[in-house]
Amino acid sequence: MILRILVGAVIGAVFGYIVGWIVEMFPDFNSALLSGISALTGIGGVRLPALLAAIGFILGILGGLLNGLAAHRYRRDRYRILR
């Protein structure tokens, strides 16, 4: 389960960074997105790839945790059926 969480966090951070890097290629969309995020959260003066990498990291941890719990439950139910 720890491995799922770590892999999810790394993949989420890399994916978030790549998406943020691609979004920075469109200046109007980038500034609108940063303005909206700044208005919602109060976070200002941050680059979008770093922000999306942090969001991807957190979502990757949560996704890995949910995946690990679901796999544990599935494995437990499967062994119960086989007995």
N, C-alpha and C positions, 0 to 999 in steps of 0.2 A: 504494500500500500504506500509505503514511503517512496518507493521508486516511481509509482504512478504520479504522486504529488510533485516530485522533482521534475520528472519529464514534462508534466503538464505546465509547470511554472516556466521552464526553459522555453518550451514551444510557444507558450502564450506571450512571453516577453519578446522573443524573436519575431513572431508574427505581428505583434503590436508595433514594434520598431519599423518593420518593413512597410506596414500600412501607413504609419506616420511619415515615413520618408517619401512614399509615393504621394500622399496628400500634400506634402510641402511643395510639390511640383506645380500645384495650382494655387497661386497666391491669394486669390479672392476667396476661394473655398477654405483655405487654411486660416485666413484671418477671421472669417465668419465663424468657423468651428471653434477657434480659440476664444473669440469674444463670447460665444454661447457658453462654453465650459467655464470661462472666467465669471460670467454672470451667475451661473448655477452654483459653483463651488467656492468662488472667491479666490481661486488659484490664478495668479497672473505672473507673467514674465517667465514662462517655461516654454521650451520648444515642444512641438507636437510629437515628434518621435519619442522623446523621453516620457512624455505623459502617457502616450498610448502603450509604450513598453511597460510602464508601471501598472496600467490598467490590465494589460494582457497578462502580466505576472500574477496579479491578484486573481483574475478570472481563471488562469491556469491552475493555481493552487486549489481553488474551489472546485474546478472541473475534475482535477485529479483525485480530490477527496471524495467527491460524489461517485466517480468511476470506481474507486477502490471499495467504497461501501456497497455499491451495487454488485460488484463482482464477488464480494464476500457473501452477500446475501444469496446470490444466485448459486454459488458453490455450496453453501450450507443447505439450500433447498434441494439441490440436485443430489447430494449425498443422502438426504432424508428419503428421497424417492427410491434410491437404489437399495436401501436397506430392507 
